[in-house]
Amino acid sequence: MDELLDSLAKSSDSTVGPDDIHYQMLKHLPSDVLPSLLNTLNNIWLTGKFPPSWRQSHIVPIPKAGKDSSDPSHTDL
């Protein structure tokens, strides 16, 4: 449980993925829900079976300032 709480405390806000779960939501879970989250994460770790949505991501290219945004070589990922 300490490791889970430490990881949540150290996590930084980032763009949400397809599951639409924000780190702030996880950081503010009621304490009686945390054992269920820990159990779920431990089961995933032990079995190696990840939810399909965790295998997806959204990539948004960001055009470089002053460059032609239609040229894919002028973006930062």
ROLUMKOL-82964 format. One line per 4 residues: their letters; for each residue x, y, z of N, C-alpha, C, O. Coordinates in Angstrom, 3 decimals, decimal comma, padded with zeros to 6 digits. Example, Ala and Ser with C-alpha at 12.3 -4.5 7.8 and 13.67 -1.06 7.14 Angstrom:
// ROLUMKOL-82964
AS	013,190:-005,690:007,800:012,300:-004,500:007,800:013,200:-003,300:007,800:014,236:-003,319:008,465; 012,850:-002,250:007,080:013,670:-001,060:007,140:012,900:000,030:007,870:013,409:001,138:008,039
END
This chain:
// ROLUMKOL-82964
MDEL	000,828:-001,182:000,000:000,000:000,000:000,000:000,877:001,253:000,000:000,559:002,244:-000,657; 001,992:001,196:000,749:002,896:002,351:000,794:003,428:002,692:-000,597:003,532:003,861:-000,968; 003,760:001,657:-001,352:004,286:001,881:-002,702:003,231:002,526:-003,601:003,558:003,419:-004,383; 001,992:002,099:-003,507:000,907:002,690:-004,290:000,726:004,157:-003,918:000,650:005,016:-004,797
LDSL	000,658:004,447:-002,629:000,464:005,828:-002,178:001,628:006,717:-002,599:001,429:007,866:-002,992; 002,839:006,181:-002,516:004,015:006,937:-002,926:003,978:007,224:-004,427:004,292:008,333:-004,859; 003,598:006,233:-005,210:003,515:006,412:-006,663:002,458:007,439:-007,035:002,680:008,275:-007,911; 001,324:007,379:-006,380:000,272:008,360:-006,661:000,720:009,762:-006,279:000,442:010,721:-006,998
AKSS	001,407:009,886:-005,159:001,874:011,206:-004,716:002,904:011,784:-005,680:002,940:012,997:-005,892; 003,735:010,935:-006,264:004,792:011,394:-007,165:004,311:011,583:-008,605:005,017:012,182:-009,416; 003,127:011,082:-008,927:002,648:011,180:-010,300:002,321:012,631:-010,636:001,857:013,398:-009,792; 002,576:012,980:-011,887:002,267:014,338:-012,331:001,073:014,285:-013,268:000,823:013,287:-013,944
DSTV	000,361:015,372:-013,284:-000,798:015,444:-014,173:-000,318:015,411:-015,615:000,622:016,111:-015,991; -000,963:014,607:-016,392:-000,653:014,536:-017,813:-001,967:014,354:-018,554:-003,027:014,196:-017,949; -001,877:014,380:-019,830:-003,073:014,204:-020,639:-003,654:012,819:-020,388:-002,926:011,831:-020,299; -004,968:012,766:-020,276:-005,618:011,486:-020,032:-005,614:010,643:-021,292:-005,548:011,162:-022,407
GPDD	-005,684:009,354:-021,100:-005,738:008,427:-022,220:-007,178:008,096:-022,568:-008,106:008,777:-022,132; -007,355:007,044:-023,357:-008,697:006,653:-023,788:-009,638:006,300:-022,631:-010,857:006,371:-022,790; -009,092:005,922:-021,471:-009,950:005,560:-020,336:-010,520:006,791:-019,633:-011,431:006,670:-018,814; -009,988:007,979:-019,949:-010,480:009,249:-019,395:-010,307:009,339:-017,881:-011,068:010,033:-017,207
IHYQ	-009,310:008,641:-017,348:-009,042:008,684:-015,908:-007,867:009,644:-015,659:-006,773:009,439:-016,184; -008,097:010,666:-014,877:-007,085:011,660:-014,551:-006,325:011,217:-013,297:-006,884:010,543:-012,431; -005,055:011,597:-013,207:-004,284:011,283:-012,003:-004,929:011,899:-010,771:-004,890:011,312:-009,689; -005,522:013,080:-010,927:-006,173:013,723:-009,783:-007,300:012,857:-009,228:-007,549:012,851:-008,022
MLKH	-007,975:012,130:-010,107:-009,040:011,228:-009,647:-008,448:010,124:-008,772:-009,002:009,786:-007,726; -007,327:009,572:-009,207:-006,691:008,495:-008,447:-006,114:009,017:-007,135:-006,185:008,345:-006,107; -005,543:010,221:-007,178:-004,941:010,800:-005,981:-005,976:011,092:-004,893:-005,647:011,123:-003,707; -007,210:011,301:-005,299:-008,253:011,671:-004,341:-009,276:010,558:-004,103:-010,400:010,824:-003,678
LPSD	-008,888:009,327:-004,374:-009,781:008,204:-004,085:-009,983:008,082:-002,574:-009,057:008,330:-001,802; -011,172:007,708:-002,159:-011,385:007,466:-000,723:-010,476:006,328:-000,246:-010,194:005,394:-000,996; -010,033:006,414:000,977:-009,079:005,425:001,499:-009,642:004,006:001,494:-008,873:003,049:001,411; -010,957:003,847:001,580:-011,520:002,494:001,576:-011,540:001,872:000,174:-011,811:000,680:000,035
VLPS	-011,255:002,666:-000,864:-011,207:002,154:-002,238:-009,787:001,729:-002,625:-009,601:000,909:-003,524; -008,800:002,287:-001,946:-007,407:002,011:-002,300:-007,031:000,531:-002,263:-006,293:000,086:-003,142; -007,504:-000,260:-001,285:-007,177:-001,696:-001,330:-007,686:-002,388:-002,599:-007,025:-003,289:-003,115; -008,833:-001,982:-003,097:-009,352:-002,564:-004,347:-008,465:-002,192:-005,525:-008,183:-003,027:-006,384
LLNT	-008,023:-000,930:-005,565:-007,124:-000,498:-006,633:-005,810:-001,267:-006,558:-005,301:-001,738:-007,575; -005,267:-001,393:-005,363:-004,018:-002,126:-005,179:-004,172:-003,584:-005,595:-003,285:-004,134:-006,247; -005,263:-004,207:-005,236:-005,524:-005,599:-005,612:-005,596:-005,731:-007,137:-005,032:-006,666:-007,706; -006,275:-004,813:-007,786:-006,396:-004,848:-009,244:-005,024:-004,697:-009,894:-004,682:-005,450:-010,806
LNNI	-004,240:-003,730:-009,430:-002,908:-003,516:-010,007:-001,990:-004,704:-009,747:-001,205:-005,077:-010,619; -002,076:-005,299:-008,572:-001,259:-006,485:-008,278:-001,652:-007,664:-009,164:-000,784:-008,405:-009,627; -002,943:-007,842:-009,403:-003,392:-008,919:-010,298:-002,875:-008,707:-011,714:-002,463:-009,658:-012,378; -002,897:-007,467:-012,174:-002,372:-007,163:-013,506:-000,880:-007,474:-013,544:-000,392:-008,063:-014,508
WLTG	-000,158:-007,083:-012,505:001,290:-007,330:-012,438:001,589:-008,833:-012,454:002,479:-009,282:-013,177; 000,856:-009,599:-011,670:001,116:-011,041:-011,556:000,727:-011,816:-012,807:001,429:-012,749:-013,197; -000,371:-011,445:-013,433:-000,847:-012,190:-014,602:-000,289:-011,664:-015,912:-000,228:-012,390:-016,904; 000,119:-010,393:-015,916:000,594:-009,779:-017,162:-000,524:-009,465:-018,126:-000,272:-009,163:-019,292
KFPP	-001,757:-009,532:-017,657:-002,912:-009,263:-018,512:-003,402:-007,837:-018,266:-004,030:-007,538:-017,250; -003,096:-006,972:-019,226:-003,486:-005,573:-019,139:-004,837:-005,349:-019,805:-005,165:-006,016:-020,786; -005,613:-004,422:-019,284:-006,858:-004,074:-019,973:-006,539:-003,563:-021,383:-005,555:-002,846:-021,567; -007,351:-003,919:-022,370:-007,082:-003,486:-023,751:-006,920:-001,966:-023,885:-006,116:-001,502:-024,693
SWRQ	-007,663:-001,203:-023,113:-007,576:000,254:-023,237:-006,210:000,783:-022,793:-005,830:001,890:-023,174; -005,474:000,017:-022,001:-004,149:000,449:-021,555:-003,104:000,276:-022,650:-001,974:000,746:-022,518; -003,478:-000,385:-023,705:-002,556:-000,590:-024,824:-002,766:000,459:-025,916:-002,142:000,384:-026,974; -003,623:001,416:-025,669:-003,918:002,477:-026,628:-003,342:003,792:-026,129:-003,160:003,991:-024,928
SHIV	-003,062:004,670:-027,053:-002,601:006,001:-026,685:-003,062:007,000:-027,738:-003,471:006,632:-028,840; -002,985:008,242:-027,374:-003,292:009,326:-028,298:-002,001:010,100:-028,523:-001,363:010,548:-027,570; -001,627:010,253:-029,766:-000,435:011,024:-030,086:-000,884:012,273:-030,816:-001,563:012,199:-031,840; -000,501:013,420:-030,281:-000,886:014,693:-030,870:000,389:015,436:-031,263:001,144:015,874:-030,395
PIPK	000,633:015,580:-032,564:001,822:016,325:-032,986:001,651:017,817:-032,679:000,566:018,375:-032,844; 002,721:018,442:-032,235:002,692:019,868:-031,919:003,592:020,573:-032,924:004,803:020,353:-032,933; 003,005:021,429:-033,779:003,828:022,130:-034,783:004,859:023,040:-034,126:004,573:023,694:-033,123; 006,048:023,079:-034,694:007,084:023,984:-034,209:006,722:025,402:-034,622:006,189:025,628:-035,709
AGKD	007,013:026,341:-033,756:006,693:027,741:-034,025:007,413:028,221:-035,279:008,605:027,971:-035,459; 006,674:028,915:-036,144:007,258:029,509:-037,339:007,554:028,525:-038,448:008,203:028,887:-039,429; 007,097:027,288:-038,321:007,355:026,275:-039,358:006,037:025,891:-040,027:004,957:026,128:-039,487; 006,147:025,306:-041,189:004,985:024,860:-041,952:004,352:023,658:-041,236:004,947:022,581:-041,178
SSDP	003,148:023,848:-040,694:002,504:022,776:-039,928:002,026:021,620:-040,803:001,681:020,560:-040,280; 001,997:021,800:-042,113:001,586:020,698:-042,990:002,750:019,748:-043,285:002,544:018,680:-043,862; 003,961:020,126:-042,896:005,147:019,278:-043,097:005,394:018,466:-041,830:005,750:019,036:-040,799; 005,212:017,144:-041,885:005,351:016,305:-040,675:006,724:016,382:-040,001:006,845:016,064:-038,818
SHTD	007,748:016,794:-040,728:009,074:016,875:-040,122:009,212:018,108:-039,219:010,235:018,279:-038,556; 008,205:018,951:-039,194:008,252:020,168:-038,385:007,362:020,065:-037,150:006,700:021,032:-036,772; 007,349:018,915:-036,536:006,552:018,745:-035,319:007,383:018,088:-034,234:008,351:017,380:-034,512; 006,994:018,331:-033,012:007,581:017,656:-031,852:006,556:016,678:-031,316:005,379:017,019:-031,190
L	006,980:015,485:-031,004:006,052:014,514:-030,407:006,383:014,358:-028,946:005,727:013,587:-028,244
END
